[in-house]
Structures are given as C-alpha cells and as structure tokens.
Amino acid sequence: MWPAMVVLCGLLAAQLAVGAKPNVIFVMVDDLGYGDLGVYGQRHIRTPELDRMAAQGMRFTDAYAGSTICAPARSVLMTGRHTGNTRVRSNAGESEHSVRDPFGVPRVPLEPGDVTVAEVLRSAGYVTGVTGKWGLGEEGTTGIPTRQGFDEWYGLLNQRMAHSHYPEFLWRNEEREKLPGNTGTRRDFENEAHYAHDLFADFTLDFIRRHAEGDAPFFLYVPFTLPHDRFQIPELEPYVKGRGWNRRAKVYASMVTRLDRDVGRMLELLGELGIDDETLVFFCSDNGAANRYEGVFDSSGELRGRKRDLYEGGHRTPMLVRWPGRVPAGVVSDAIWYFADVLPTLAELAGAEAPADIDGVNVLPTLLGEDQPELAERPLYWEFHEGQFGQAIRQGKWKAVRQNPGEATELYDLSADPGESNNIAAGHPDVVARMEELFISMRTPSEAWPTELDDAEN
C-alpha cells in the first residue's frame, strides 16, 4: 500500500471511529447518453446544474454502468456483482422464483440471499431510502425495496410501467398510492395530473430535510425515470421555439434539463441545511443513450453504439462525484471503474463489511483523489441476453466484444480508438485468447439465463 493511501485510510478510520459517517446520495437517471451533459461535450441541451456539480467535484471519463439495459444494471449496482454473477441478468427471464408482471413478462426478483448496498449501510447505522424506478422485484416478491434493505420506498416497481410518466399509481412502501387524474397511457387534462418525476424529486427533498438533523447518516438512492421514453413532459420550456428540432427531440431535451434542475435543487438544499460537506453525491446513467440523435444531440458522443449494445456507447456512463472538502473539485479522472464497485466503496466509507462473494472493489481512494493503478489491470465484465448471448470485457486499454459464443471476438484499443472503429483482433491473438478465457471464467451459470457456455463452465 502506498504511503499516501496509508495516511488516507488512517484518517478515514479515525473519522469513522468517532461516528463521522457521511450521508450518501446516489442519483441514477434513465437512458441518458454519455454525451448528453455540457461537461461531456453537449452543445444544445442545457445542463447548468450538473455542469456546476462537475466543477465542484470529479468527472470520470471511463466509468461504466453495470449493464447496457435497465434491470441488470440496477442489480449490479445493488449487489456489487457483475452481470456474469448477479441475480438479475436481463430485463426478463424464467426461473424458479420469477413472476409474471402485469404485462405477462416473466421477471426475476432479488432473493433473500442477495445482499444489497442498502442492507450493508443499514447494518452500519444508516437510514435508507429510495425513490424512482426499482425494477428488481414485482409486488409481493422478495425483491421489493422494503425487503432488500430500504426503510422508505416511493416509486414504480415494474420497469415497463415506468415508461409512462403519468402512472395510475405509485408504491409508497408496500401500499399503492393512487394518482388521481392519471390514466397511465395519457394525461387526463380535465383533472389534475401528476408527473411522476416531480413526485420523485419532491420525495428526495423531503427525505433529505427529514433526516438532515437526525442521529443517523442517510443513504438515498434516486433512480429517476427521466429521460426514458415514453416522451412526456408538462412543458417544453426552454425548447419551445426554433432550433429546427422535431417534437421528440424537444421533449427529450426538456426531460434532461428538468432532471438537471432537480439535481440543482437537491444540491442547493444540502447547502441550506448545512450538510453539504457531510454528503457524498453521485450522478450517473443506468446505461447508454436509447437514441443517438445523430447530428442533433449526438448523445453517445464519439462512442460507438447505444443502449443494448456491448460497445462503449451502450454502457459507458457520465459519472459525477461531489463531496466538498473531500472529493477534489474540478478534477477529470480516467480511472476505470463500474457499478459493481459502489457497494464495497460505500461499505468502506461506512465502516461496514462487504459480502465476500462480490466482484467490485473499493474505489474510495480514487474518489478522494489518490491513484489506484490496479484499476487498469483488472478486467471488467458484461453480458447481454436479449435475442443473443453477448459478452464484453474491458481490461486497461483493451476492449473485447463477442456477440455470440462461437462468433469471432472483436478487439479494440480504446486508448487509440475510443469509437471502436478498428477491430485489431487479428494482430493480437494473445490478447484475444486471454479475453476468451475470461469470457468463460468470469461468469457462473444462471437458471434464468442458460447459455452455450454453461457446459464449459462446469
């Protein structure tokens, strides 16, 4: 361990010994592209609050979501296990414990043996809350938030029901809360309608106010539903006129700016309550952009692909981290890390013990401005189960992608080719062979998502 890290760990141990555990807020938005924020190169969509957050903390260029789609990304974040090992590896799957959702789709819930970041932090004395889209357990299953470590829950369990931003009801803990005036599929303009995102933002502010002066620190997970399609918004400001955009583009931009506004409201409240320097805040997206908006927003930036792709545009995420006085301000970092690292990092911060069987590592030194060169040496793993069984690995500068078992492995040098335009597999057979061994060794078989590799793994 480097001398600076020894000092850092000693300081943290001293702080935790006297109970100085920070609050943690983890904001994760839905289908925001890598290039959709001003600080990541966006020129048209206004994101002043998030750009300010980046200036007040760290901006990461090489951070990754847990998956290229919704539910498994959330499962990786909650459990610290990548998609080769986590419980939920795709949006739909048949298992002994899966249940049919209201649309007839089989969903796999988290089970009692799955240890979430909320459970880890609650064991360390944290009050825990979540608002927004959950996606890891249907009604009555073991996967709902209040059975996975959260004290308070307000939002939508089912990811497909979250497509509507005017749902008929929301869950408050384990009770349905009817939203008069909402039809689920459209607004009833003759009655008062409730925009779900605004309700989630209000819950966020209320939770912070109620727990700001409590004896216990808090952990608040905020998986906002914006800017996911269906494209609905109460107003198009500030994008009503001009620009030559179609309505879809205007609504998308309005959604991004609205969530930017509400992150700003949240950060302002932390200052008003005097807990700014006691609160660690993360901001990211759950996967890549659903629509690249080529020539308009260029939502994936220079990256190849989008949501559902195993290329960089599918799972590299904007990642901002802010903790005044602790996380260095105005720093841009190319440290390589992903959602699986959140659980062990927050466990370290809280003085709690992380489960032994997770895939993530503690990246707290990186968040506090220290170097962790070992992050570039370890492989990061993803797999995808919609109509194919695709796999991807990043290790240092190398990125390997295999769309199906038996197909040729593609290899890219991200240091020279971040857009993954030049497949150099033929020139590096040793690297390809190593990646193909990892494709087998880094995963365990899953009842809900069997693959052609399962015999090889056994």
C-alpha positions in Angstrom: 0.0 0.0 0.0 1.4 3.4 -0.9 2.3 5.9 1.9 -0.4 8.3 0.9 -3.0 5.6 0.9 -1.9 4.5 4.4 -2.4 8.1 5.6 -5.8 8.3 3.9 -7.0 5.0 5.4 -5.8 6.1 8.8 -7.7 9.4 8.5 -10.9 7.6 7.4 -10.6 5.1 10.3 -10.3 7.9 12.8 -13.3 9.7 11.3 -15.4 6.5 11.4 -14.3 5.8 14.9 -16.0 9.0 16.1 -19.1 8.3 14.0 -18.3 10.8 11.2 -20.0 8.8 8.5 -21.2 10.9 5.6 -24.6 10.8 4.1 -24.7 9.3 0.6 -27.0 10.2 -2.3 -26.8 8.1 -5.5 -28.7 9.6 -8.4 -29.1 7.4 -11.4 -31.1 8.6 -14.4 -32.6 6.5 -17.2 -31.2 6.3 -20.7 -29.1 9.4 -20.6 -26.3 9.2 -23.1 -22.6 9.7 -22.4 -22.6 12.9 -24.5 -25.8 14.5 -23.1 -24.3 16.8 -20.5 -22.5 20.0 -21.2 -19.3 18.8 -19.4 -19.3 15.8 -21.7 -19.5 17.8 -24.9 -23.2 18.5 -25.3 -23.8 21.8 -27.1 -27.6 22.1 -27.3 -29.2 20.7 -24.2 -28.8 22.9 -21.1 -27.4 21.2 -18.1 -26.0 24.1 -15.9 -26.6 22.4 -12.6 -24.8 19.2 -13.5 -22.0 21.1 -15.2 -21.6 23.0 -11.9 -21.6 19.8 -10.0 -18.7 18.6 -12.1 -16.8 21.8 -11.4 -17.4 21.2 -7.7 -16.3 17.6 -7.7 -14.8 14.9 -10.0 -15.9 14.0 -13.5 -15.0 10.5 -14.7 -14.4 9.7 -18.4 -14.1 5.9 -18.1 -16.8 4.9 -15.6 -19.3 2.2 -16.6 -22.9 1.1 -15.8 -23.5 -2.4 -14.7 -25.2 -3.3 -18.0 -26.4 -2.0 -21.3 -30.1 -2.3 -20.2 -32.2 -1.4 -17.2 -32.8 -4.3 -14.7 -29.3 -5.9 -14.7 -27.7 -2.5 -14.4 -29.7 -2.0 -11.2 -28.9 -5.5 -10.0 -25.1 -4.9 -10.4 -25.4 -1.6 -8.5 -27.3 -3.1 -5.6 -25.4 -6.3 -5.2 -21.8 -5.5 -6.3 -21.8 -8.5 -8.6 -21.3 -8.0 -12.3 -23.8 -9.5 -14.9 -21.9 -12.8 -15.0 -22.8 -13.4 -11.3 -25.6 -11.1 -10.2 -29.2 -12.3 -9.7 -30.9 -10.3 -12.5 -29.0 -10.5 -15.8 -31.7 -9.3 -18.2 -35.0 -7.5 -18.1 -36.9 -10.8 -18.4 -36.2 -14.4 -17.5 -37.7 -17.6 -16.3 -36.6 -19.1 -13.0 -38.0 -20.9 -10.1 -38.8 -17.6 -8.4 -39.7 -15.5 -11.4 -43.2 -14.0 -11.6 -45.3 -12.6 -14.4 -45.7 -8.9 -14.3 -49.0 -7.1 -15.3 -47.9 -7.4 -19.0 -47.3 -11.2 -18.8 -43.5 -10.8 -18.8 -41.5 -13.1 -16.5 -39.4 -11.1 -14.1 -36.7 -12.4 -11.8 -36.6 -10.8 -8.4 -33.8 -10.4 -6.0 -33.9 -13.1 -3.3 -33.3 -13.1 0.4 -29.7 -14.3 0.0 -28.9 -11.3 -2.2 -27.1 -8.6 -0.1 -27.7 -5.1 -1.3 -25.8 -1.9 -0.7 -28.8 -0.7 1.4 -28.6 -3.7 3.7 -24.8 -3.2 4.1 -25.3 0.5 5.0 -28.3 -0.1 7.2 -26.2 -2.6 9.2 -23.8 0.3 9.8 -26.5 2.5 11.2 -27.7 4.3 8.1 -31.3 5.3 7.4 -32.1 4.1 3.9 -34.5 5.4 1.2 -35.2 5.0 -2.5 -37.4 6.8 -5.0 -37.9 6.3 -8.7 -37.8 3.1 -10.8 -36.8 -0.1 -9.0 -37.0 -2.9 -11.5 -35.7 -5.8 -9.2 -38.9 -7.3 -7.8 -42.6 -7.3 -8.5 -45.4 -6.9 -6.0 -45.3 -9.5 -3.2 -41.9 -10.8 -4.1 -38.7 -10.9 -2.1 -37.2 -8.4 -4.4 -39.2 -5.2 -3.4 -37.1 -2.4 -1.8 -38.5 -2.7 1.7 -37.4 -6.4 1.7 -34.0 -5.5 0.4 -32.7 -3.1 2.9 -34.6 0.1 2.4 -36.5 1.8 5.2 -38.5 4.1 2.8 -39.6 3.4 -0.7 -41.6 5.6 -3.1 -41.9 4.8 -6.8 -42.5 2.2 -9.5 -41.6 -1.5 -9.1 -42.1 -2.5 -12.8 -39.8 -1.0 -15.4 -42.4 -1.2 -18.2 -45.0 0.6 -16.1 -42.3 3.3 -15.6 -42.5 4.0 -19.3 -45.4 6.3 -18.5 -44.5 9.4 -16.7 -48.2 9.7 -15.7 -48.7 6.3 -14.0 -52.0 5.5 -12.4 -50.4 4.8 -9.0 -47.0 4.7 -7.2 -45.9 2.4 -4.4 -45.3 4.0 -1.0 -43.5 1.3 0.9 -45.8 -1.7 0.3 -49.0 0.2 -0.4 -50.4 1.5 -3.7 -50.9 5.3 -3.8 -53.5 6.3 -6.4 -52.7 9.3 -8.5 -56.0 11.0 -9.4 -56.1 12.4 -12.9 -53.5 9.9 -14.3 -54.5 7.2 -16.8 -51.2 5.5 -17.3 -51.3 5.9 -21.0 -52.2 9.6 -21.3 -52.9 12.7 -19.3 -56.5 13.4 -18.3 -56.4 17.1 -19.0 -59.8 17.6 -17.3 -58.3 16.7 -13.9 -55.1 17.5 -12.1 -52.3 15.2 -13.4 -49.2 14.1 -11.6 -45.9 14.0 -13.3 -44.0 11.1 -11.7 -40.6 12.6 -11.9 -41.7 15.7 -10.0 -43.1 13.5 -7.2 -39.8 11.6 -7.0 -37.9 15.0 -6.8 -40.3 16.1 -4.0 -39.7 12.9 -2.1 -35.9 13.4 -2.5 -36.0 16.8 -1.0 -38.4 15.8 1.8 -36.3 12.8 2.7 -33.2 15.0 3.0 -35.0 17.5 5.1 -36.4 14.9 7.5 -33.1 13.1 8.0 -30.6 16.1 7.8 -30.5 16.6 11.6 -31.1 13.0 12.7 -28.7 11.0 14.8 -28.1 8.5 11.9 -26.5 9.3 8.5 -28.7 8.5 5.5 -28.3 6.7 2.2 -30.7 7.9 -0.5 -30.9 6.0 -3.9 -32.6 8.1 -6.6 -33.2 6.2 -9.8 -35.0 8.9 -11.7 -37.1 7.8 -14.7 -36.1 10.7 -16.9 -35.2 10.9 -19.8 -36.6 7.4 -20.7 -39.2 7.1 -23.4 -42.3 7.5 -23.4 -41.6 11.1 -24.2 -43.9 13.1 -22.0 -43.3 16.4 -20.3 -45.6 19.0 -18.7 -44.0 21.8 -20.7 -41.3 22.2 -23.4 -39.5 25.1 -21.9 -36.9 26.2 -22.7 -37.1 24.4 -26.1 -40.5 25.5 -27.4 -39.5 27.6 -30.4 -37.0 27.4 -33.2 -34.0 25.1 -33.4 -35.5 23.0 -36.2 -36.0 20.0 -33.9 -38.9 17.7 -34.1 -41.2 17.4 -31.0 -39.5 14.2 -29.9 -36.1 15.9 -29.7 -37.6 18.9 -27.9 -39.3 16.7 -25.3 -36.0 14.7 -24.8 -34.1 17.9 -24.2 -36.7 19.2 -21.9 -36.5 16.0 -19.8 -32.8 16.3 -19.5 -33.0 19.9 -18.4 -35.8 19.1 -16.0 -33.7 16.5 -14.2 -30.7 18.8 -14.2 -32.9 21.4 -12.5 -33.9 19.0 -9.8 -30.4 17.8 -9.1 -29.6 21.5 -8.7 -32.4 21.9 -6.2 -31.1 18.9 -4.2 -27.6 20.3 -4.1 -28.9 23.7 -3.1 -30.9 22.2 -0.2 -27.8 20.4 1.1 -26.1 23.8 1.4 -29.2 25.4 3.0 -29.3 22.6 5.6 -25.6 22.9 6.3 -24.8 19.3 5.4 -23.0 19.9 2.1 -19.6 18.8 3.4 -21.2 15.8 5.1 -22.8 14.4 2.0 -21.3 12.4 -0.8 -23.3 12.7 -4.1 -23.1 10.5 -7.2 -24.7 11.2 -10.6 -24.8 8.8 -13.5 -27.0 7.0 -16.1 -28.2 3.4 -15.9 -26.9 2.6 -19.4 -26.2 4.3 -22.7 -28.4 6.5 -24.8 -31.6 4.9 -26.1 -31.3 7.1 -29.2 -28.1 8.6 -30.5 -29.8 11.7 -32.1 -27.1 11.8 -34.7 -26.4 15.3 -36.0 -28.7 16.8 -33.3 -27.6 15.9 -29.8 -25.0 13.2 -30.7 -26.0 11.6 -27.4 -23.3 8.9 -27.5 -20.6 11.4 -28.2 -17.7 9.8 -30.0 -18.5 6.4 -28.7 -19.9 3.5 -30.8 -23.3 2.1 -30.2 -26.1 2.9 -27.7 -28.4 1.1 -25.2 -28.5 -2.7 -25.8 -25.0 -2.6 -27.5 -21.9 -4.0 -25.8 -19.8 -1.3 -27.4 -18.9 1.7 -25.3 -22.0 3.7 -26.2 -24.1 1.0 -24.6 -22.6 1.1 -21.1 -20.1 3.9 -20.6 -21.8 6.4 -18.4 -21.3 10.0 -17.4 -20.3 9.9 -13.7 -20.0 12.9 -11.4 -19.0 12.6 -7.8 -19.2 15.5 -5.3 -18.2 15.8 -1.6 -17.0 19.3 -0.8 -13.7 19.3 1.1 -13.1 15.5 0.4 -13.6 14.8 -3.3 -11.2 17.2 -5.1 -13.0 19.9 -7.1 -12.7 20.4 -10.9 -10.8 17.1 -11.5 -11.3 15.0 -14.5 -10.3 11.4 -14.0 -9.8 8.5 -16.4 -9.9 5.9 -13.7 -11.7 2.7 -14.9 -14.5 1.6 -12.6 -18.1 0.5 -12.7 -21.4 -0.1 -10.8 -20.1 -3.2 -9.1 -17.6 -1.0 -7.2 -20.2 1.1 -5.5 -21.1 -1.5 -2.7 -17.6 -2.2 -1.5 -16.7 1.5 -1.7 -19.6 2.6 0.4 -19.1 -0.3 2.8 -15.5 1.0 3.4 -16.8 4.5 3.8 -19.4 3.4 6.4 -17.0 1.1 8.3 -19.2 -1.9 7.3 -18.2 -5.3 6.0 -19.0 -6.0 2.3 -20.0 -9.5 1.3 -17.1 -11.8 0.4 -18.5 -13.0 -2.9 -18.8 -9.7 -4.8 -17.0 -8.6 -8.0 -16.5 -4.9 -7.2 -13.5 -3.3 -5.4 -13.2 -0.4 -3.1 -12.5 2.8 -5.3 -12.7 5.2 -2.4 -9.0 6.2 -2.8 -9.8 7.2 -6.4 -12.8 9.3 -5.3 -10.6 11.1 -2.8 -8.0 11.9 -5.4 -5.5 9.1 -4.9 -4.1 6.9 -7.7 -5.2 3.3 -7.9 -3.2 1.9 -10.9 -4.6 -1.6 -10.1 -7.9 -0.5 -11.5 -6.5 -0.5 -15.0 -5.2 -4.1 -14.6 -8.4 -5.9 -13.6 -10.9 -7.0 -16.2 -14.5 -5.6 -16.1 -17.1 -7.9 -17.4 -20.6 -7.6 -19.0 -23.0 -10.0 -20.7 -26.3 -9.4 -22.6 -29.2 -11.8 -23.0 -31.8 -10.3 -25.4 -32.0 -12.4 -28.6 -28.3 -13.3 -28.3 -25.7 -14.0 -25.6 -23.2 -11.3 -26.0 -20.1 -10.7 -23.8 -17.7 -7.8 -23.3 -14.6 -7.2 -21.3 -12.5 -4.1 -20.7 -9.0 -4.5 -19.3 -6.8 -1.4 -19.3 -6.8 -0.1 -22.9 -8.2 -3.3 -24.3 -11.9 -3.9 -25.1 -13.1 -7.3 -26.3 -16.6 -7.9 -27.6 -18.2 -11.2 -28.7 -21.7 -11.1 -29.9 -22.5 -14.8 -29.5 -20.5 -17.9 -28.4 -18.7 -19.3 -31.5 -18.5 -16.0 -33.2 -15.2 -14.2 -33.7 -14.1 -12.0 -30.8 -13.6 -8.4 -31.7 -10.7 -6.4 -30.1 -10.2 -2.7 -29.8 -7.5 -0.4 -28.3 -9.6 2.2 -26.6 -6.5 4.4 -25.9 -6.2 5.0 -29.7 -9.7 4.1 -30.8 -12.4 5.1 -28.3 -15.0 4.8 -31.1 -14.2 1.1 -31.6 -14.0 1.6 -35.3 -10.9 -0.6 -35.9 -11.1 -4.3 -35.0 -7.4 -5.3 -34.4 -8.1 -8.9 -33.2 -6.1 -10.4 -36.0 -2.9 -8.6 -34.9 -3.2 -9.5 -31.2 -4.0 -13.3 -30.9 -2.5 -13.5 -27.4 -4.9 -10.8 -26.1 -7.9 -12.3 -27.8 -7.0 -15.7 -26.3 -6.8 -14.2 -22.8 -10.1 -12.4 -23.2 -11.8 -15.6 -24.5 -10.6 -17.5 -21.4 -12.1 -14.7 -19.3 -15.4 -15.0 -21.1 -15.7 -18.5 -19.6 -14.1 -18.0 -16.2 -15.7 -14.7 -15.2 -19.3 -16.0 -15.1 -21.4 -18.6 -13.3 -24.4 -20.4 -14.9 -27.8 -19.0 -14.3 -31.1 -20.9 -14.2 -33.0 -18.0 -15.7 -30.4 -17.3 -18.5 -28.8 -20.6 -19.6 -26.1 -20.3 -22.3 -24.0 -22.4 -24.6 -21.0 -21.8 -22.3 -22.6 -23.5 -19.2 -21.1 -26.9 -20.0 -17.6 -25.3 -20.4 -18.1 -23.5 -17.0 -19.0 -26.8 -15.3 
